Amino acid sequence: VHDGQGNFWFVHNSAGIVKFDVKNNSILSVQHKNGDATSISSDSIASLTNDVDGNTWIVHASGIVEQIVTNQSSYKVTYRTDYLKRLNQNERFDYQLYADAQGDIWLFAANGNQGVFYFNKKDKSFKHFHKDAPVLRMNTNIVRGIVQDNKGLIWIATDHGGINVIDKKGFSIQYITHHEEDVKSLAQNSINALYKDDQGIIWIGTFKKGISYYHENIIRFPLYKKYLLDPKSLPYEDVN
């Protein structure tokens, strides 16, 4: 992971974290230390990300989530939660992290079937988005990636569910899916990769259907029409 300050972070599934400081040409190793509660809880790290405030967040394969901050030449854990570990009864997953523009954290298990977990950094609370949820309902639980668009909406790439888009204001969900009758719709509903570049364009890698891309200024006049398989589309196309 590149932290925006010229440094590179590497995680290892059994050797903790290594930070490479390009400016000083130095390497710092962050590992668990027995008896030190401010050290990371284990050396088995699944994923790492940096938030807008410069804090580093890590998630362990066990599900423990930690925030670490710089303390002179070392890193100390300033917050820790075992919510996911308790929820999944210590089962190990390939958890992935994403920090949005507000500094909140989104998590999912790349090799699991659990939907998405949202962590509010301010009040330290979790929300769980999944297909069986009474309100925060996704159309599938298999997640492949997360990005935030220029309007602050959270795009979630799924397997067979297209893109699930979450609005943090009220936490509503809408779905971007493939329509056979619309050549400008998402190319396919099984998404393997999701990436937003520095121009705000979102690139979507699909399963055997190439790449779709989106920017709010590319399509100024979207087409609303009747789709045979979408009951929420227009009932007729004769518009006066």
N, C-alpha and C positions, 0 to 999 in steps of 0.2 A: 504494500500500500504506500502511495506517495502522500505525504502530509501537507503539501503546499508550501513547505518551508525548505525544500531541497533535501529532505530526509526520506529515506526508504525504510519501511518496516516489513519484517518477514516473520511469519508465524510457523511453528513446527508442531506437529501433532504429539510430540513427546519431549521437546527441548525448549519450550517457552517461546520468548520473543527476542528477536535481534533487531536493533535499530542501527542503520548505517547513516552517519552524519557526513554528508558530502562535503560541506564547508571545511570541517576540521579533519576529514579523512579518518574518522574514528568509528569504532563499533562498540555498542553498549548491549549487553545481554541482560534481559529481565527474566528472572526465574523464581520459582518457589523456594522459600527458605523456611526450614522447620523452626517452629516456635516464633515466627515473625508474622503477626496478623496483618501487617501492612504490605507484605509481599503477596504476589498472586497466589491463588489457592491451589493451583497445580501447574504443571508444565505442559499439559495436554490442551492446547489452544485450538479452537475450531475456526475463529475468525476475529478480525480486528478492524476498527474504523476510528476516524478522528472527527470530532464534532466541530461546530463553528466557533466554539470558545477555546479550542486548542486542547481539549481533554481527549484522552485516548480511552476507548471502550473495547473490551474484549469479552468474548463468550467462550467458555470452556466446553469441551465435548460432553461434559456431564450436565450442562445447562446453566451453570453458575455464570452470572453476568457481573463484570467489575468495571469500575472507572478508575483509571490510574492517571496521576499527574506528576509533573517533574518536581523533584526535590533535590536541588543542586545537580549532581551528576547521576542521580538514580531516580527510580520511579516508585511511587508509593500508591497503594490502593486506598482510595478515599471513600468508595462506596461499593457495596457488594449485595447482591440479591440471589437467593436460591429458588426463586419462584418456579422457573422452568425445570429445575432439578427435581423439586418436589412434585410438580405436575406430572412429569414423565417418569417418576420413580427411579431416578438416577440412570435411566437408559441413555446410552451415548448416541448422539446424532451429529451430523455435519451441519451445525448451525451456521447461519450467515447473518451479518449485521449490516444495517444501512442507517446512517445519521442524516436526517433531513435538515432543511435550512433553519428550522427553529431549534435544532439541537436535540430533538426527540429521536428515539431509537426504534427501528423496525427490525424484527427478527423472524427467520423462518428456518425450517430444517430441510436442507436440500435433498436429503435422502429419506425424508419422512412424508407424512400425509396429514399435516396438522394446520394448514392455513398460515396465517400471519399473526404475530404478536406485536403490539404497539406498546412502547414504554414511554410514559410521560416523565421527562427528566425533572420537571418542576415539582410535581407532587408524588413522584416515585410510584405511580400506579400502572397496571397493565390492562390492556384490552385485547381480546382474542377475536380475530376475524376468521370464520370458517363456515363451511356450507350448511352446518346444522345449527348455527347460532340463531336465536329468536329474532335478533335485530341486525347485528353486524354480519350479514350473511353473504359469503362468497359463493360463486357458482361451481367451485371445485376447491379441494384442499391441497393440491400439488402445486407448489410454487417454485419458480425458476429464477426470479430476480425482481429487484425493486429499484425504481428511480422516482424522483420528484420533478414535475414539470415547472415551467416558468410561473404558473399561476398558483403553485403550492400544492397541486393535486398529487397524490401518491399513486403511481402506476405499478401494478403488480402483474408480472408475467406468470402465466399458469400453463399447466399441461391440460389441454382440451377445454379450457375455459376462456381462451383469449386473454385480454387484458382486463383486470378488475381495477377500477379507478376509485380511490377513496378520497373524499373531501373531508379534511380534518375539522371543518366548521360544521358541526352537527353529526359528523361521521356517517354520511350517506355513501352508498356504493352504486356505481353504474358500470356497465359492461361494454367493452369494445370487442366485437366478434366478427368473424368472417361471414359475408353474405354472398352466396353464389351469383346473385344477380347484379352485384355492384363491384365493378373491377377496381374501384378505389377503396374498398373495404380492406380490413386486415387480411393478409394473404392466407393465413391459416390460424386455427385456434390452439395449436400446440406450439408454445413459445419456448425456445431454448436459451435465448440471450436477450438482455435489455440494456441499452446504454444511451446516456444523454451526453452530447458533445458540448463544447464551449460556446456553440452558437444557439443552444437550446433545442436542437433537433434530437428527437428520440428515435433511435435505431432499434429495430425489432427483428431478431433472428428467429426464423420459423423452422419447423421440422419439415425438411424437403421441399419447402416452398419459397426459398430465398429470403430476401430482406424487405421488410416494410419500414417506412420511415414517416415521421409526423412532425410538423411544426405548426404552431397556431396561425402563422401568416402565409403558409403555403396554400391552404384551401380556404379562400375567403368566402365562397358561396357553396356550402355543403348541400347535397341533394337529399331531400326527404321524399320518399316514395313508398309504394306498397311492396312489401317483401312477403312472399307466400308463406315462409316459415317463421315469420316474426309477427305475432299477434298484436304487438305494440306499435307496429308501423302504421302508416296511413291506411285507412280502410279502403279508400279509392284514390285514383290518380287524376280524376277530372276535377281540377281545382279552378274555381272562378274568382 
